[in-house]
């Protein structure tokens, strides 16, 4: 196929203008262009559906002897002249494949080559061709705005991807640290040193008048033997009666603990049990977080004592796995209420 080609050389134009007519479909209406290039096209016809500045999709039709090429592109209306009538549009955001096809068609028309379907398919399948660089016309504010917006979107996208990668890496690092490097246990209880009152000889246990808090020297329990011999057991401190180990009215053997007292004038502590391997990683004075059930936020504390002694029962083989555990005593930064005594807690060492 041969056509009449007019090639205009203009100083202020960046693209070769071709007079070869091609079809363009806008909002369902098909027009014939009389002026087109890599930058856009002009049509000598009237249009009322679009105004200057609007952006919209169009379809370009390139007719050949036995086939035509249909190319969807995005355009922006540049001008509409109602008196001539005439309107012109510019292409926006052409892809590399679209630019390669345009360039091939322009070169083929100018050189007089016959464009075949096989030639066009070869251009579409080309992967390593040099990318065509298209610059916006000098002084074109629409092209400058489009290029700046695309660069900002690309930078913003890369920034979001980088931020997501950093957050993900941070979460993974926190998870690994929490799993392998942070010592924590749920085998812990709010505790206070306990004093036990023991029967000096075998006899019946009798309770003395009950008090909320026993002062040092106050009578707590009395033991009476069958020969009517009695012994009064006194509070060794300012204490609270925790429990009867031998209920009043029952018989206690010689040396048996009959009552347990807790010091009311000493702050409550937390006693935790940890495997020896984990306890060996801790230090006296190290900080920890104590989580009480039903409370919001942790209570900060520090390690007061680490006891690696398994106890006599474990040494004699009666303690099961007790020999492989250590006791850690923590002192909270703020005192617990006495009602918290005996509460099971969770401890995280930091």
BELFENKA-V661666 format. One record per residue. RES is the residue in one letter. SS is DSSP state (2 for helix, 1 for strand, 0 for the rest). Layout:
res=(RES | RES)
ss=(SS | SS)
This chain:
res=(X | X | X | X | X | X | X | X | X | X | X | X | X | X | X | X | X | X | X | X | X | X | X | X | X | X | X | X | X | X | X | X | X | X | X | X | X | X | X | X | X | X | X | X | X | X | X | X | X | X | X | X | X | X | X | X | X | X | X | X | X | X | X | X | X | X | X | X | X | X | X | X | X | X | X | X | X | X | X | X | X | X | X | X | X | X | X | X | X | X | X | X | X | X | X | X | X | X | X | X | X | X | X | X | X | X | X | X | X | X | X | X | X | X | X | X | X | X | X | X | X | X | X | X | X | X | X | X | X | X | X | X | X | X | X | X | X | X | X | X | X | X | X | X | X | X | X | X | X | X | X | X | X | X | X | X | X | X | X | X | X | X | X | X | X | X | X | X | X | X | X | X | X | X | X | X | X | X | X | X | X | X | X | X | X | X | X | X | X | X | X | X | X | X | X | X | X | X | X | X | X | X | X | X | X | X | X | X | X | X | X | X | X | X | X | X | X | X | X | X | X | X | X | X | X | X | X | X | X | X | X | X | X | X | X | X | X | X | X | X | X | X | X | X | X | X | X | X | X | X | X | X | X | X | X | X | X | X | X | X | X | X | X | X | X | X | X | X | X | X | X | X | X | X | X | X | X | X | X | X | X | X | X | X | X | X | X | X | X | X | X | X | X | X | X | X | X | X | X | X | X | X | X | X | X | X | X | X | X | X | X | X | X | X | X | X | X | X | X | X | X | X | X | X | X | X | X | X | X | X | X | X | X | X | X | X | X | X | X | X | X | X | X | X | X | X | X | X | X | X)
ss=(0 | 0 | 0 | 0 | 0 | 0 | 0 | 1 | 0 | 0 | 0 | 0 | 0 | 0 | 0 | 0 | 1 | 1 | 0 | 0 | 0 | 0 | 1 | 1 | 1 | 1 | 0 | 0 | 1 | 1 | 1 | 1 | 0 | 0 | 1 | 1 | 0 | 0 | 0 | 1 | 1 | 1 | 1 | 0 | 0 | 0 | 0 | 0 | 0 | 0 | 0 | 0 | 0 | 0 | 1 | 1 | 1 | 1 | 1 | 1 | 1 | 1 | 1 | 0 | 0 | 0 | 0 | 1 | 1 | 1 | 1 | 1 | 1 | 1 | 1 | 1 | 1 | 1 | 1 | 1 | 1 | 0 | 0 | 0 | 0 | 1 | 1 | 1 | 1 | 1 | 1 | 1 | 0 | 0 | 0 | 2 | 2 | 2 | 2 | 2 | 2 | 2 | 2 | 2 | 2 | 2 | 2 | 2 | 2 | 2 | 2 | 0 | 0 | 0 | 0 | 0 | 2 | 2 | 2 | 2 | 2 | 2 | 2 | 2 | 2 | 0 | 0 | 0 | 0 | 0 | 0 | 0 | 0 | 0 | 0 | 0 | 0 | 0 | 0 | 0 | 2 | 2 | 2 | 2 | 2 | 2 | 2 | 2 | 2 | 2 | 2 | 2 | 2 | 2 | 2 | 2 | 2 | 2 | 2 | 2 | 2 | 2 | 2 | 2 | 2 | 2 | 2 | 2 | 2 | 2 | 2 | 2 | 2 | 2 | 2 | 2 | 2 | 2 | 2 | 2 | 0 | 0 | 0 | 1 | 1 | 1 | 1 | 1 | 1 | 1 | 1 | 0 | 0 | 1 | 1 | 1 | 1 | 1 | 0 | 0 | 0 | 0 | 1 | 1 | 1 | 1 | 1 | 0 | 0 | 0 | 0 | 0 | 0 | 1 | 0 | 0 | 0 | 0 | 1 | 1 | 1 | 1 | 1 | 1 | 0 | 0 | 0 | 0 | 0 | 1 | 1 | 1 | 1 | 1 | 0 | 0 | 0 | 0 | 1 | 1 | 1 | 1 | 1 | 1 | 0 | 0 | 0 | 0 | 0 | 0 | 1 | 1 | 0 | 0 | 0 | 0 | 1 | 1 | 1 | 1 | 1 | 1 | 1 | 0 | 0 | 0 | 0 | 0 | 1 | 1 | 1 | 1 | 1 | 1 | 1 | 2 | 2 | 2 | 2 | 0 | 0 | 0 | 0 | 0 | 0 | 0 | 1 | 1 | 1 | 1 | 1 | 1 | 0 | 0 | 0 | 0 | 0 | 0 | 1 | 1 | 1 | 1 | 1 | 1 | 1 | 1 | 1 | 0 | 0 | 0 | 0 | 2 | 2 | 2 | 2 | 0 | 0 | 0 | 0 | 0 | 0 | 2 | 2 | 2 | 1 | 1 | 1 | 1 | 1 | 1 | 1 | 1 | 0 | 0 | 0 | 0 | 0 | 2 | 2 | 2 | 0 | 0 | 0 | 1 | 1 | 1 | 1 | 1 | 1 | 0)
